Amino acid sequence: MASEPSAWKRYYDEWAPALLLFARQRTRFQPDAEDVVQEAFLKVWEKYDQKSPIPNPY
């Protein structure tokens, strides 16, 4: 995904509103909530190519 800008945009567009709402409810301050969401997406971006498959628990 990190190498595919359109996939990243779809991912961001899908999850950003819910994450921002969640962060806003916790921080009660819009700029702080935006920072939290930005940091979360940055971590996903940095770690995406390092992901390891999740083993099937069954």
Distance bins in CASP14 RR format, pairs under 12 A and 6 or more apart:
PFRMAT RR
TARGET T0000
AUTHOR 0000-0000-0000
RMODE 2
METHOD distances of the structure
MODEL  1
1 7 1 0 1 0 0 0 0 0 0 0 0
1 8 1 0 1 0 0 0 0 0 0 0 0
1 9 0 0 0 0 0 1 0 0 0 0 0
1 10 0 0 0 0 1 0 0 0 0 0 0
1 11 1 0 0 1 0 0 0 0 0 0 0
1 12 0 0 0 0 0 1 0 0 0 0 0
1 14 0 0 0 0 0 1 0 0 0 0 0
1 15 0 0 0 0 0 1 0 0 0 0 0
1 41 0 0 0 0 0 1 0 0 0 0 0
1 44 0 0 0 0 1 0 0 0 0 0 0
1 45 0 0 0 0 1 0 0 0 0 0 0
1 46 0 0 0 0 0 1 0 0 0 0 0
1 47 0 0 0 0 0 1 0 0 0 0 0
1 48 1 0 1 0 0 0 0 0 0 0 0
1 49 0 0 0 0 1 0 0 0 0 0 0
1 51 0 0 0 0 1 0 0 0 0 0 0
2 8 1 0 0 1 0 0 0 0 0 0 0
2 11 0 0 0 0 0 1 0 0 0 0 0
2 41 0 0 0 0 0 1 0 0 0 0 0
2 42 0 0 0 0 0 1 0 0 0 0 0
2 43 0 0 0 0 0 1 0 0 0 0 0
2 44 0 0 0 0 1 0 0 0 0 0 0
2 45 1 0 1 0 0 0 0 0 0 0 0
2 46 0 0 0 0 1 0 0 0 0 0 0
2 47 0 0 0 0 1 0 0 0 0 0 0
2 48 1 0 1 0 0 0 0 0 0 0 0
2 49 1 0 1 0 0 0 0 0 0 0 0
2 50 0 0 0 0 0 1 0 0 0 0 0
2 51 0 0 0 0 0 1 0 0 0 0 0
3 45 0 0 0 0 0 1 0 0 0 0 0
3 48 0 0 0 0 1 0 0 0 0 0 0
3 49 0 0 0 0 1 0 0 0 0 0 0
4 10 0 0 0 0 1 0 0 0 0 0 0
4 11 0 0 0 0 1 0 0 0 0 0 0
4 45 0 0 0 0 0 1 0 0 0 0 0
4 48 0 0 0 0 0 1 0 0 0 0 0
4 49 0 0 0 0 0 1 0 0 0 0 0
5 11 0 0 0 0 0 1 0 0 0 0 0
5 12 0 0 0 0 0 1 0 0 0 0 0
5 45 0 0 0 0 0 1 0 0 0 0 0
6 12 0 0 0 0 0 1 0 0 0 0 0
6 13 0 0 0 0 0 1 0 0 0 0 0
7 13 0 0 0 0 0 1 0 0 0 0 0
7 14 0 0 0 0 0 1 0 0 0 0 0
7 45 0 0 0 0 0 1 0 0 0 0 0
7 48 0 0 0 0 0 1 0 0 0 0 0
8 14 0 0 0 0 0 1 0 0 0 0 0
8 15 0 0 0 0 0 1 0 0 0 0 0
8 16 0 0 0 0 0 1 0 0 0 0 0
8 41 0 0 0 0 1 0 0 0 0 0 0
8 42 0 0 0 0 0 1 0 0 0 0 0
8 44 0 0 0 0 1 0 0 0 0 0 0
8 45 1 0 0 1 0 0 0 0 0 0 0
8 48 0 0 0 0 1 0 0 0 0 0 0
9 15 0 0 0 0 0 1 0 0 0 0 0
9 16 0 0 0 0 0 1 0 0 0 0 0
9 41 0 0 0 0 0 1 0 0 0 0 0
10 16 0 0 0 0 0 1 0 0 0 0 0
11 19 0 0 0 0 0 1 0 0 0 0 0
11 40 0 0 0 0 0 1 0 0 0 0 0
11 41 0 0 0 0 1 0 0 0 0 0 0
11 44 0 0 0 0 1 0 0 0 0 0 0
11 45 0 0 0 0 1 0 0 0 0 0 0
11 48 0 0 0 0 1 0 0 0 0 0 0
12 18 0 0 0 0 0 1 0 0 0 0 0
12 19 0 0 0 0 1 0 0 0 0 0 0
12 20 0 0 0 0 0 1 0 0 0 0 0
12 37 0 0 0 0 1 0 0 0 0 0 0
12 38 0 0 0 0 0 1 0 0 0 0 0
12 40 0 0 0 0 0 1 0 0 0 0 0
12 41 1 0 0 1 0 0 0 0 0 0 0
12 42 0 0 0 0 0 1 0 0 0 0 0
12 44 0 0 0 0 1 0 0 0 0 0 0
12 45 0 0 0 0 1 0 0 0 0 0 0
13 19 0 0 0 0 0 1 0 0 0 0 0
13 20 0 0 0 0 0 1 0 0 0 0 0
13 41 0 0 0 0 0 1 0 0 0 0 0
14 41 0 0 0 0 0 1 0 0 0 0 0
15 21 0 0 0 0 0 1 0 0 0 0 0
15 22 0 0 0 0 0 1 0 0 0 0 0
15 23 0 0 0 0 0 1 0 0 0 0 0
15 37 0 0 0 0 1 0 0 0 0 0 0
15 40 0 0 0 0 1 0 0 0 0 0 0
15 41 0 0 0 0 1 0 0 0 0 0 0
15 44 0 0 0 0 1 0 0 0 0 0 0
16 22 0 0 0 0 0 1 0 0 0 0 0
16 23 0 0 0 0 0 1 0 0 0 0 0
16 24 0 0 0 0 0 1 0 0 0 0 0
16 33 0 0 0 0 0 1 0 0 0 0 0
16 34 0 0 0 0 1 0 0 0 0 0 0
16 36 0 0 0 0 0 1 0 0 0 0 0
16 37 1 0 0 1 0 0 0 0 0 0 0
16 38 0 0 0 0 1 0 0 0 0 0 0
16 40 0 0 0 0 1 0 0 0 0 0 0
16 41 1 0 0 1 0 0 0 0 0 0 0
16 44 0 0 0 0 0 1 0 0 0 0 0
17 23 0 0 0 0 0 1 0 0 0 0 0
17 24 0 0 0 0 0 1 0 0 0 0 0
17 33 0 0 0 0 0 1 0 0 0 0 0
17 37 0 0 0 0 1 0 0 0 0 0 0
18 24 0 0 0 0 0 1 0 0 0 0 0
18 25 0 0 0 0 0 1 0 0 0 0 0
18 33 0 0 0 0 0 1 0 0 0 0 0
18 37 0 0 0 0 1 0 0 0 0 0 0
18 40 0 0 0 0 0 1 0 0 0 0 0
19 25 0 0 0 0 0 1 0 0 0 0 0
19 26 0 0 0 0 0 1 0 0 0 0 0
19 27 0 0 0 0 0 1 0 0 0 0 0
19 33 0 0 0 0 1 0 0 0 0 0 0
19 34 0 0 0 0 0 1 0 0 0 0 0
19 35 0 0 0 0 0 1 0 0 0 0 0
19 36 0 0 0 0 1 0 0 0 0 0 0
19 37 1 0 1 0 0 0 0 0 0 0 0
19 38 0 0 0 0 1 0 0 0 0 0 0
19 39 0 0 0 0 0 1 0 0 0 0 0
19 40 1 0 0 1 0 0 0 0 0 0 0
19 41 0 0 0 0 1 0 0 0 0 0 0
19 43 0 0 0 0 0 1 0 0 0 0 0
19 44 0 0 0 0 0 1 0 0 0 0 0
20 26 0 0 0 0 0 1 0 0 0 0 0
20 27 0 0 0 0 0 1 0 0 0 0 0
20 30 0 0 0 0 1 0 0 0 0 0 0
20 31 0 0 0 0 0 1 0 0 0 0 0
20 32 0 0 0 0 0 1 0 0 0 0 0
20 33 1 0 1 0 0 0 0 0 0 0 0
20 34 1 0 0 1 0 0 0 0 0 0 0
20 35 0 0 0 0 0 1 0 0 0 0 0
20 36 0 0 0 0 1 0 0 0 0 0 0
20 37 1 0 1 0 0 0 0 0 0 0 0
20 38 0 0 0 0 1 0 0 0 0 0 0
20 40 0 0 0 0 1 0 0 0 0 0 0
20 41 0 0 0 0 0 1 0 0 0 0 0
21 27 0 0 0 0 0 1 0 0 0 0 0
21 30 0 0 0 0 0 1 0 0 0 0 0
21 33 0 0 0 0 1 0 0 0 0 0 0
21 34 0 0 0 0 0 1 0 0 0 0 0
21 36 0 0 0 0 0 1 0 0 0 0 0
21 37 0 0 0 0 1 0 0 0 0 0 0
22 33 0 0 0 0 1 0 0 0 0 0 0
22 36 0 0 0 0 1 0 0 0 0 0 0
22 37 0 0 0 0 1 0 0 0 0 0 0
22 40 0 0 0 0 1 0 0 0 0 0 0
23 29 0 0 0 0 1 0 0 0 0 0 0
23 30 0 0 0 0 1 0 0 0 0 0 0
23 31 0 0 0 0 0 1 0 0 0 0 0
23 32 1 0 0 1 0 0 0 0 0 0 0
23 33 1 1 0 0 0 0 0 0 0 0 0
23 34 1 0 0 1 0 0 0 0 0 0 0
23 35 0 0 0 0 1 0 0 0 0 0 0
23 36 1 0 1 0 0 0 0 0 0 0 0
23 37 1 0 1 0 0 0 0 0 0 0 0
23 38 0 0 0 0 1 0 0 0 0 0 0
23 39 0 0 0 0 1 0 0 0 0 0 0
23 40 0 0 0 0 1 0 0 0 0 0 0
23 41 0 0 0 0 0 1 0 0 0 0 0
24 30 1 0 0 1 0 0 0 0 0 0 0
24 31 0 0 0 0 0 1 0 0 0 0 0
24 32 0 0 0 0 1 0 0 0 0 0 0
24 33 1 0 1 0 0 0 0 0 0 0 0
24 34 0 0 0 0 1 0 0 0 0 0 0
24 35 0 0 0 0 0 1 0 0 0 0 0
24 36 0 0 0 0 1 0 0 0 0 0 0
24 37 0 0 0 0 1 0 0 0 0 0 0
25 32 0 0 0 0 0 1 0 0 0 0 0
25 33 0 0 0 0 1 0 0 0 0 0 0
25 36 0 0 0 0 0 1 0 0 0 0 0
26 32 0 0 0 0 1 0 0 0 0 0 0
26 33 1 0 0 1 0 0 0 0 0 0 0
26 36 1 0 0 1 0 0 0 0 0 0 0
26 37 0 0 0 0 0 1 0 0 0 0 0
27 33 1 0 1 0 0 0 0 0 0 0 0
27 34 0 0 0 0 1 0 0 0 0 0 0
27 35 0 0 0 0 1 0 0 0 0 0 0
27 36 1 0 0 1 0 0 0 0 0 0 0
27 37 0 0 0 0 0 1 0 0 0 0 0
28 36 0 0 0 0 0 1 0 0 0 0 0
29 35 0 0 0 0 1 0 0 0 0 0 0
29 36 0 0 0 0 0 1 0 0 0 0 0
30 36 0 0 0 0 0 1 0 0 0 0 0
30 37 0 0 0 0 0 1 0 0 0 0 0
31 37 0 0 0 0 0 1 0 0 0 0 0
31 38 0 0 0 0 0 1 0 0 0 0 0
32 38 0 0 0 0 0 1 0 0 0 0 0
32 39 0 0 0 0 0 1 0 0 0 0 0
33 39 0 0 0 0 0 1 0 0 0 0 0
33 40 0 0 0 0 0 1 0 0 0 0 0
34 40 0 0 0 0 0 1 0 0 0 0 0
34 41 0 0 0 0 0 1 0 0 0 0 0
35 41 0 0 0 0 0 1 0 0 0 0 0
35 42 0 0 0 0 0 1 0 0 0 0 0
36 42 0 0 0 0 0 1 0 0 0 0 0
36 43 0 0 0 0 0 1 0 0 0 0 0
37 43 0 0 0 0 0 1 0 0 0 0 0
37 44 0 0 0 0 0 1 0 0 0 0 0
38 44 0 0 0 0 0 1 0 0 0 0 0
38 45 0 0 0 0 0 1 0 0 0 0 0
39 45 0 0 0 0 0 1 0 0 0 0 0
39 46 0 0 0 0 0 1 0 0 0 0 0
40 46 0 0 0 0 0 1 0 0 0 0 0
40 47 0 0 0 0 0 1 0 0 0 0 0
41 47 0 0 0 0 0 1 0 0 0 0 0
41 48 0 0 0 0 0 1 0 0 0 0 0
42 48 0 0 0 0 0 1 0 0 0 0 0
43 50 0 0 0 0 0 1 0 0 0 0 0
44 50 0 0 0 0 0 1 0 0 0 0 0
44 51 0 0 0 0 1 0 0 0 0 0 0
45 51 0 0 0 0 0 1 0 0 0 0 0
END
